[in-house]
Amino acid sequence: MTSAQFRKIALSLAGTSEHAHHGHPDFRAQKKVFATLGYPDENFAMVKLTPEQQSEFIAAHPEALAPVKGAWGLKGATRVRLAKTDAETAGAALTAAWRNVQPKGRPAKS
C-alpha cells in the first residue's frame, strides 16, 4: 500500500475531504478527522477506531497495525504501516473509522 493508494481509498468514502492536521494530510467526514497520512513519518498512516475495533484489526493484522503510542492509542487511534497493509485491510479500517464519525442514529452509506 502506498500513501497515494491510502488517500484514494479514504477519498472514495462519501462526504470525505482532505485537509491538514498538525502538518499532515488528514481525511474528514462530518468535519471530523477519521484518518491521517504521514505520522510519525511517510511510512505510516493513522485511523481512528474504537478500542474494540482496534483490538480486532490488530489481532487480524499484527504486522500492519498497532496502537498509536500514548493516550490516543488507548482510545483507538491506530497506526497503519503502509508497506505491510493491503488495500482490503486499509479499506476495511478506513471504512470503520469513517463510520465512527457519522452522526449517531443515521445509517452511514459508503
C-alpha positions as CSV (number, residue, x, y, z in Angstrom):
1,M,0.0,0.0,0.0
2,T,1.3,3.4,-0.9
3,S,0.2,6.7,0.6
4,A,-1.5,7.5,-2.8
5,Q,-3.5,4.3,-2.6
6,F,-4.5,5.0,1.0
7,R,-5.5,8.6,0.0
8,K,-7.6,7.2,-2.9
9,I,-9.5,4.8,-0.6
10,A,-10.1,7.4,2.0
11,L,-11.4,9.9,-0.5
12,S,-13.7,7.3,-2.1
13,L,-15.8,7.3,1.1
14,A,-18.9,9.6,0.8
15,G,-18.5,13.1,2.1
16,T,-14.8,12.8,2.7
17,S,-12.5,15.8,2.2
18,E,-8.7,16.1,2.6
19,H,-7.3,18.8,4.8
20,A,-4.2,19.2,7.0
21,H,-3.8,18.3,10.7
22,H,-0.6,19.1,12.6
23,G,1.2,19.4,9.2
24,H,0.0,16.0,7.9
25,P,-2.7,15.3,5.4
26,D,-5.9,14.3,7.1
27,F,-9.3,12.9,5.9
28,R,-12.5,14.2,7.4
29,A,-16.2,13.4,7.3
30,Q,-18.8,15.5,9.1
31,K,-15.9,17.9,9.8
32,K,-14.2,15.2,12.0
33,V,-10.8,13.7,11.3
34,F,-11.0,9.9,10.9
35,A,-7.6,9.2,9.3
36,T,-4.2,10.9,8.6
37,L,-1.2,10.2,6.5
38,G,2.5,10.7,7.3
39,Y,2.7,10.3,11.0
40,P,5.1,9.6,12.5
41,D,6.7,9.5,9.0
42,E,5.8,8.8,5.4
43,N,5.7,5.1,6.0
44,F,2.6,5.3,8.2
45,A,-1.0,6.4,8.3
46,M,-3.4,6.5,11.2
47,V,-7.1,5.5,11.5
48,K,-9.4,6.5,14.5
49,L,-11.0,3.3,15.5
50,T,-12.9,2.4,18.7
51,P,-10.7,0.4,21.2
52,E,-12.8,-2.7,20.4
53,Q,-12.3,-2.3,16.6
54,Q,-8.6,-1.6,17.2
55,S,-8.2,-4.9,19.1
56,E,-9.9,-6.8,16.3
57,F,-7.9,-5.3,13.5
58,I,-4.6,-5.7,15.3
59,A,-5.3,-9.3,16.2
60,A,-6.1,-10.0,12.5
61,H,-3.1,-7.9,11.1
62,P,-0.4,-7.6,13.8
63,E,2.4,-6.7,11.3
64,A,0.3,-4.0,9.7
65,L,-1.5,-2.3,12.6
66,A,-0.6,-1.2,16.1
67,P,-1.9,1.3,18.6
68,V,-0.5,4.8,18.4
69,K,1.7,5.5,21.4
70,G,0.2,7.1,24.5
71,A,-3.4,8.1,25.4
72,W,-4.6,8.4,21.8
73,G,-3.7,4.8,21.2
74,L,-5.7,3.7,24.3
75,K,-8.7,5.5,22.8
76,G,-8.4,3.6,19.5
77,A,-6.0,5.7,17.4
78,T,-4.3,3.0,15.3
79,R,-1.1,3.2,13.3
80,V,-1.1,1.7,9.9
81,R,2.3,0.5,8.5
82,L,1.6,1.2,4.8
83,A,4.2,-1.3,3.4
84,K,2.6,-4.1,5.4
85,T,-1.0,-3.3,4.6
86,D,-3.1,-4.4,1.6
87,A,-6.0,-2.5,0.0
88,E,-8.6,-4.7,1.6
89,T,-7.3,-4.2,5.1
90,A,-6.8,-0.5,4.6
91,G,-10.3,-0.2,3.1
92,A,-11.9,-2.0,6.0
93,A,-10.1,0.1,8.6
94,L,-10.8,3.3,6.8
95,T,-14.5,2.4,6.4
96,A,-14.8,1.6,10.1
97,A,-13.1,4.9,11.1
98,W,-15.3,6.8,8.6
99,R,-18.4,5.2,10.1
100,N,-17.3,6.2,13.6
101,V,-17.6,9.9,12.8
102,Q,-21.0,9.7,11.2
103,P,-24.0,11.2,13.1
104,K,-25.5,8.8,15.6
105,G,-28.9,7.3,14.6
106,R,-28.3,7.7,10.8
107,P,-27.1,4.8,8.8
108,A,-23.7,5.6,7.0
109,K,-23.5,4.8,3.3
110,S,-20.0,4.4,1.9
